[in-house]
Amino acid sequence: MSATALVRFWSLALLASACLDEERVRLQASWQRHVTSGETRRELQRLHRRAFLLWLQQRFREAIKTNHVLRRETLMRFSVAQLEQTVPKALLF
């Protein structure tokens, strides 16, 4: 494993830990009790799952065909790939 790969890995791990800690503090204030990292992770997963299901429900109510949704997602990924090519590598680690 190269030095760059190690820096990327630990940077991502630190970022994930910091985000989880921030959310844990917010949940402790909201729930008025101690909250573990595991509870925080499960709550975030629940919120993301709910947001995804609401998004799917909205697409269903709009009667958007599955292929159209898939095409839109493919276009979004293509745009991200284009962005990665234009951003200087120094900014991407």
Contacts in CASP RR format, 6 or more apart in sequence:
PFRMAT RR
TARGET T0000
AUTHOR 0000-0000-0000
METHOD contacts of the structure
MODEL  1
MSATALVRFWSLALLASACLDEERVRLQASWQRHVTSGETRRELQRLHRR
AFLLWLQQRFREAIKTNHVLRRETLMRFSVAQLEQTVPKALLF
4 93 0 8 1.000
7 93 0 8 1.000
8 93 0 8 1.000
11 93 0 8 1.000
20 37 0 8 1.000
20 40 0 8 1.000
20 41 0 8 1.000
20 44 0 8 1.000
21 37 0 8 1.000
23 40 0 8 1.000
23 43 0 8 1.000
23 44 0 8 1.000
24 35 0 8 1.000
24 36 0 8 1.000
24 37 0 8 1.000
24 39 0 8 1.000
24 40 0 8 1.000
27 35 0 8 1.000
27 39 0 8 1.000
27 40 0 8 1.000
27 43 0 8 1.000
28 34 0 8 1.000
28 35 0 8 1.000
59 69 0 8 1.000
84 92 0 8 1.000
END
